[in-house]
Amino acid sequence: MGGAMKTGPTGAALAMDGSDATFRWMIRADFDRVMEIERQCFGEFAWSREDLFNAVSAEDVTGHVIERGGDIVGFVLVAMGEYHRTILNLAVDPLCQRQGLARWVVEREKDKVQSHVRRRYLEAAVWERNVGAQQFFRACGFRCVRTFENAWECSDDAAYVFRWNQSQGGE
Ligand SMILES: CC(C)(COP(=O)(O)OP(=O)(O)OC[C@H]1O[C@@H](n2cnc3c(N)ncnc32)[C@H](O)[C@@H]1OP(=O)(O)O)[C@@H](O)C(=O)NCCC(=O)NCCS
């Protein structure tokens, strides 16, 4: 604890650094709430329930939910490669954004990269129009390392690939 506090949607005092949040494996019973957050965050471009199921069922993908006061307030899906981890999806309930939750999740991911023998970096692909997410990854020490045109089936947006290398230590 010790982060600055403000009042959350339930009226409870919330820490601003994720320190009052918990993190656990996503289970199928979480899907309704996870899909609700996904739709609130991505609207017409949200993953379908099938996309979510396929992602968490993949052998190399881990899914976790962020809980606060017993409520799911966010989630993250991460794919594990030999030399890196890729954040496939990361979303926080709009009512709980800008309270340090996603940064807390990303710091956990960095720790996992740093403690692994071969993995060296953490990546995430962000839609061209998703300026808020781009600013978020920059604030977490990521840099845009490449762009892909026509990267998504449902949009003309380019994909911006953000990377954090463990050798840069986030600088
Ligand atoms: C991107 C997202 C995950 C960030 O979650 P969050 O919990 O609100 O992020 P944090 O509170 O940890 O933000 C840490 C820092 O990132 C930056 N940041 C985060 N969101 C930002 C935004 N919308 N605009 C500008 N900067 C932002 C800020 O520097 C922030 O620090 P500050 O609040 O002290 O200024 C959240 O906005 C979200 O769910 N967006 C919709 C889904 C999405 O785009 N996911 C990412 C692609 S997979």
The ligand as a MOL file (V3000), in Angstrom:
LIG
                    3D

  0  0  0     0  0            999 V3000
M  V30 BEGIN CTAB
M  V30 COUNTS 48 50 0 0 0
M  V30 BEGIN ATOM
M  V30 1 C -4.7620 1.2790 -22.1530 0
M  V30 2 C -5.3670 0.8670 -20.8000 0
M  V30 3 C -5.2040 -0.6550 -20.6330 0
M  V30 4 C -4.5830 1.5980 -19.6920 0
M  V30 5 O -5.1050 1.1540 -18.4520 0
M  V30 6 P -5.0670 2.0520 -17.1260 0
M  V30 7 O -5.2200 1.1370 -15.9620 0
M  V30 8 O -6.0200 3.1750 -17.2560 0
M  V30 9 O -3.5780 2.6370 -17.2020 0
M  V30 10 P -2.7210 3.2400 -15.9780 0
M  V30 11 O -3.6280 3.9300 -15.0290 0
M  V30 12 O -1.8520 2.1660 -15.4250 0
M  V30 13 O -1.8480 4.3350 -16.7590 0
M  V30 14 C -0.4620 4.5080 -16.5330 0
M  V30 15 C 0.0040 5.7120 -17.3320 0
M  V30 16 O -0.1910 5.4780 -18.7460 0
M  V30 17 C -0.5840 6.7190 -19.3720 0
M  V30 18 N -1.9670 6.5680 -19.8840 0
M  V30 19 C -2.8530 5.5840 -19.6080 0
M  V30 20 N -4.0010 5.7710 -20.3060 0
M  V30 21 C -3.8280 6.9130 -21.0120 0
M  V30 22 C -4.6700 7.6230 -21.9080 0
M  V30 23 N -5.9070 7.2210 -22.2160 0
M  V30 24 N -4.1710 8.7630 -22.4490 0
M  V30 25 C -2.9360 9.2030 -22.1720 0
M  V30 26 N -2.0750 8.5450 -21.3170 0
M  V30 27 C -2.5400 7.4280 -20.7560 0
M  V30 28 C -0.5110 7.7900 -18.3040 0
M  V30 29 O 0.8150 8.3030 -18.3110 0
M  V30 30 C -0.7610 6.9780 -17.0450 0
M  V30 31 O -0.2380 7.5880 -15.8900 0
M  V30 32 P -1.0850 8.7910 -15.1690 0
M  V30 33 O -2.5070 8.3050 -15.0490 0
M  V30 34 O -0.3830 8.9180 -13.8550 0
M  V30 35 O -0.9720 9.9740 -16.0730 0
M  V30 36 C -6.8640 1.2960 -20.6740 0
M  V30 37 O -6.9980 2.6280 -21.0770 0
M  V30 38 C -7.7960 0.4510 -21.5150 0
M  V30 39 O -8.3080 -0.5770 -21.0560 0
M  V30 40 N -8.0310 0.9020 -22.7610 0
M  V30 41 C -8.9190 0.1910 -23.6740 0
M  V30 42 C -8.3150 -1.1160 -24.1100 0
M  V30 43 C -6.9680 -0.9250 -24.7940 0
M  V30 44 O -6.7880 -0.0200 -25.5940 0
M  V30 45 N -5.9960 -1.8110 -24.4650 0
M  V30 46 C -4.6210 -1.6970 -24.9350 0
M  V30 47 C -4.3840 -2.4150 -26.1750 0
M  V30 48 S -4.3690 -4.1790 -25.9530 0
M  V30 END ATOM
M  V30 BEGIN BOND
M  V30 1 1 1 2
M  V30 2 1 2 3
M  V30 3 1 2 4
M  V30 4 1 2 36
M  V30 5 1 4 5
M  V30 6 1 5 6
M  V30 7 2 6 7
M  V30 8 1 6 8
M  V30 9 1 6 9
M  V30 10 1 9 10
M  V30 11 2 10 11
M  V30 12 1 10 12
M  V30 13 1 10 13
M  V30 14 1 13 14
M  V30 15 1 14 15
M  V30 16 1 15 16
M  V30 17 1 15 30
M  V30 18 1 16 17
M  V30 19 1 17 18
M  V30 20 1 17 28
M  V30 21 1 18 19
M  V30 22 1 18 27
M  V30 23 2 19 20
M  V30 24 1 20 21
M  V30 25 1 21 22
M  V30 26 2 21 27
M  V30 27 1 22 23
M  V30 28 2 22 24
M  V30 29 1 24 25
M  V30 30 2 25 26
M  V30 31 1 26 27
M  V30 32 1 28 29
M  V30 33 1 28 30
M  V30 34 1 30 31
M  V30 35 1 31 32
M  V30 36 2 32 33
M  V30 37 1 32 34
M  V30 38 1 32 35
M  V30 39 1 36 37
M  V30 40 1 36 38
M  V30 41 2 38 39
M  V30 42 1 38 40
M  V30 43 1 40 41
M  V30 44 1 41 42
M  V30 45 1 42 43
M  V30 46 2 43 44
M  V30 47 1 43 45
M  V30 48 1 45 46
M  V30 49 1 46 47
M  V30 50 1 47 48
M  V30 END BOND
M  V30 END CTAB
M  END
